[in-house]
Every structure is written in structure tokens, then in C-alpha cells.
């Protein structure tokens, strides 16, 4: 199971993170971005959610402005969860959107917080309570019995989250060919297959069922520090759990230390953070994601963020 350092704006107790493995030798510079090509039969309103989360904007060396081909006016806003959303009118015919930026990263692997405590429900901040409730893809109410049967005997807090992640990682088989955008946590539990969003939905549902607030995260994870051969890059899903006064990132899909985790958006589940939403029919005919390590700039490696 893997944890990343908490969101810089989160307030909590002074927990000391424990690296799951030694850090790599230097901070990272990552070029990351995406390109999506569509075909529309008629002009179609769209919303895209592919820009870096506000908590990492200060680490960007180059802005990650959304670009479109052909060029169309883009208006931006923040949604209920603080995610940066871009809205525009896609013209009829071929249409492409994308981002391309460079970000600095500490170069540290995901960290663990073994002493993190679980809050009593009455002590939770009001802002966390939404993430205790069932949602579109995370039917924590339907999985309540299974969750307490499987994890009720574990130590509350970090150990319980770890037990949930270990179970989900071992219970679900990763298979891109069986990906389905309507699969829910309960269906993943029964079918035992899916992709990273399915691992995440199931782990979130179990956490909520045992009274641990959990939110869905979407973003980039680099291949730095991982063995070859690398798989084709894609956006990745993981979750955040609220323990000991802070949100902590947890990755039930990879379940091992990862480097270069860069958040894009958060929500209750994948329904809140679609990469794109079109208000009309359109075909996605091209999709590409990249997260590439770059050489340090002249003068040496940048200071860690």
C-alpha cells in the first residue's frame, strides 16, 4: 500500500511520514500532459477537467493551459470540490484538446503514516462528512456487512486502511480489456476485475462503510523507479483518507511505492471528476498521456517543492 505526502493546505497533527523505500538520488522534473481527439456531428458544449490541481500549481515550471485545435474560446471555473474546470463549445468535425507542462517534484516515494489515528464520527470536521456517504460508484451502504466482516477486527486508523488496500489489491484483477465506465464498487467486489478506478471505488466504499472519510483522486503517476517494461501511460485513480486531522493519499491499485504522483482532481467518485463531459454525442478517436522525466535545467536540479 502506498501513501503520498498530504495536501500542503491540509491541517493536522505533526505526524512524521515514513518512506516506504529510500528516496531516489535527486528531485524530479516531469513533463506531463495529455491529448484527446474527438469527432462531433454538430457544435457541442464541453467541460474538461485536465489541469493540475491547485495544490501543485506552485510546482509548475510551465503553465498547463488547455489548448484546443481548432482554437475556440475557453472559460474556466472551480467546481464544488475546488477542481479547475474548462468549458467551451467544440465545433463540428475533428476537434483536439490537450495540455503540456513541466512540474517539479520532490523525488520522494509515497510515504506511510503508521501512527495515523481514526477519528470518532462526532469529532470529524463538517467538510469531511460528505466523504462518509454512499455515492454513485461507491455504494458503502450496500457493502456495510462485508466491510465490517472483513475489517472490523483490524486496528482502527492506519492499520484498517492498510488492511482494506491489501484486500482490494489482492481481490481485484487488473484488466484493461474488461474496463467499463458504469461498474460500481459492489460490482467490482462481485466480479473481481477492473482498472484503477474500480480498485479505488471499492476501497473508498469499504473505508466509508467503516466510518473513514475517503475521496476519489484523479491524476498522473510517473514510471520513475519502476522496473521495465513500462506500460502505456494513462491517467490514474487513487483515494485520500482522512486520518489524524489530515487527508492522506492511498493507492490500492499499485500497492507499492510510486514516484511523481501529481493530483489533477478530487471528488466523491469518478462521476465528479470526468476528464471530459460533452453535452451531446461525440466520438473519442485519439487519447494520449505522457509523464516523462526530464534532465535538470542548466545550473542543476531545482529545489524540492
Buried (B, 14 or more C-beta within 10 A) or exposed (E): BBBBBBBEEBEBEEBEBEBBEEBBEEBBBBBBBBBBBBBBEEEBEBBBBBBBBBBBBEBBBEEBEBBBEEEBEBEEEEBEBEBBBBBBBBBEEBBBBBBBBBBBBBBBBBBBBEEBBBBEEEEBEEEBEBBBEBBBBBBBEBBBEBBEEBBEEBEBBBBBBBBBBEBBBEBBEBEEEEBBEEBBBBBBBEBEBBBBBBBBBBBBBBBBBBBBBBBBBBBBBBBBBBEEEEEEBBBBBBBBBBBBBBBBBBBBBBBBBBBBBBBBBBBBBBEBBBBBEBEEEBEEEEEEBBBBBEEEEEEEBBEBB
